[in-house]
Amino acid sequence: MSTYTFRPMCPKCGEELFPPDAAFCTQCGAKVTRDVSVYEIAFDDSDSGEETISVEQERTVSSEEDYPRPEESSSATVPAEGDTPVPAPPVPAQERKSEFQEEPGTEQPEQQQASSPQPEPTGDDESAKETDAAGAHGVSSFGMPQPYYIPVVQPASGPGYAKAKDHSGRKLNRKMTAEIVALAVVGVAIITVAGFLVWKRVIAPSREYNRACSLLEEGEYDDAIDIFESLGDYKDSSDRITESRYEKACSNLEDEEYLTAEELFRELGDYRNSEEMAAESRYRYGISLLDTEHYEEAISIFEALDGYSESEDYLNESKYQYCRANRYCFDENTYEYLCYLKSISYQQSDSLYHEIFDVRAEEAFANTAQNDNSTLVYSVSKYCTFFHIGFNVYGGTPGEEFTLYRIVTYPDGTRANGSNDSWGNVENGTTCSLTWEKGIYPLYPEFCATGTMYVDIYNKKNGKRILRMTVYVTE
C-alpha cells in the first residue's frame, strides 16, 4: 500500500503552515479558511486487485489558493520508479476543477457553484475535455495510468519545521507579553480608580468627620460646622451641624453674647430646649441693660418676656430706676410708671412721686439792679430805691397748669399778700419774679424797721407753700 503526504502552504506568502491546521500564517499573519474534506488514501498492490480507502481526518479548506495542489508542495511523496500506481476512483472533471483549479479571489459559496451553469465546450476545447476525462479515469494522455493524489496533512519534521516552530514561539511570546502588559495596565488602572473611590468616599470623609467631632469637643464650633456641611449626608453630619450650632449658642450665652445666642437659638426652632434658651438669652440681656442704666431698653425687653422667670420684678425695678433718673424730665412715661409703682407700693415710689410731681419753686435771683436776673443776695438796705427777686417753678403732672400767690412778711411783722397776674397758669419750668419799684420802704424809710423779711410762695390749688425767700433789711 502506498501513502501520499501533503503539507499545507500559506496562500499569501507560500510558506508552510505550522501547525498544519493553523487558522493564521505564522509568517505573514494571513487568515486561512478551510472548507474541503481532506483524506488519506491507501492503495493496495495485492493480487486481489481490491482497493481500500480509509478516512483519516476531516478538515475544510476554502479554495485552491488556501489549499495548494499536491505538485506545488515540496513535501509531496512521488511514486518511485517501477511502482504501479493504482488509479483513483473516477471523479468528474468539473468537480476536480472546482476543488483545485479556481483562481484566487474567485471563491463562491458551494450552493452558488452548483447552481451556476457551465458553458458548453467549443470545438477547440474537445481535446481538453477528452484529456480531463482520461485523467478522471486515472489514465494519462499517453495511455499510462495517472494516479489521483488526495492530500493528507501529517506532522512535518526537519529544519523548516524547527524554524517555523521557533518563529511561532517568538511570535507567541511577544503576543503573550503584550497581553500581560495590557492586563497589568488595566489592573493598575482599576486598582488606582478603586483606591481613589475608596479614599474619596470612605477614608477621607471618615477622617474629616472625626476631625469635626474633635473640633466640636474643643469648642471650635464654626470650623466643625463648616466640615460637617462639606460632608453632606455622610453618617449623621446633618444632626451634628444642628448640635454644633446649639453648643455654639450655649457658649455665646455663657460669654454674655446674649443677642448672638438668642439669634442662634431662634434659628434652631424646636431643637431640644432652644425656644426656652432663646427666652433665657433675652432675659439675661435685659438684666445687663438694667445694670448699665439703659432703663428704657430694659423695660422694653422685660415687657416682651411676659412673665418669664423673674422678669416682672426686673421690669418694676427698671421703671423705678428710670423715674429716679428722669425726675426732672416730667415726661409722661415717668408719670405713668410712678402711678403704677405707687399703686403697688413698690419701694419708695410714693415719696418719689411727690418729689417729682408736687409743685415746688427754687430761688433764682435777688438784687437791686434792674437788669440783673442772676445775682442772688440775701441783704438789702432799707434805703434802696429798687429791689426784685425771682424763682423757678417746677413740678406738676405732665401738661398741668396751676396758680401761685405770695405773702410778704416785713421786719416789723406787717404782712402784704396778693397775687401777681403773671403767676397765673404757671406750669413746670416757669420763672416768676416779684419787684419793688421804689424800694422796700418807698415812704419814710428812716422810720422803718430793720430785720428779716420773708417772701412765701403758695400753690393756690392746695394752699401749700412751695418756697420761702429770706431777705435781711439793713440800715
Secondary structure, 3 states (H helix, E strand, C coil): CECCCCCCECCCCCCECCCCCCCECCCCCCECCCCCCCCEEEECCCCCCCCEEECCCCCCCCCCCCCCCHHHCCCCCCCCCCCCCCCCCCCCHHHHHHHHCCCCCCCCCHHHHHHCCCCCCCHHHHHHHHHHHHHHCCECCCCCECCCCCCCCCCCCCHHHHHHHHHHHHHHHHHHHHHHHHHHHHHHHHHHHHHHHHHHHHHHHHHHHHHHHHHHHCCCHHHHHHHHHHCCCCCCHHHHHHHHHHHHHHHHHHCCCHHHHHHHHHHCCCCCCHHHHHHHHHHHHHHHHHHCCCHHHHHHHHHHHCCCCCHHHHHHHHHHHHHHHCCCCCCHHHHHHHHHHHHCCCCCHHHHHHHHHCCEEEEEEEECCCCCCCCECCEEECCCCCEEEEEEEECCCCCCCECEEEEEECCCCCEEEECCHHHCCECCCCEEEEEECCCCCCCCHHHCCCEEEEEEEEECCCCEEEEEEEEEEEC
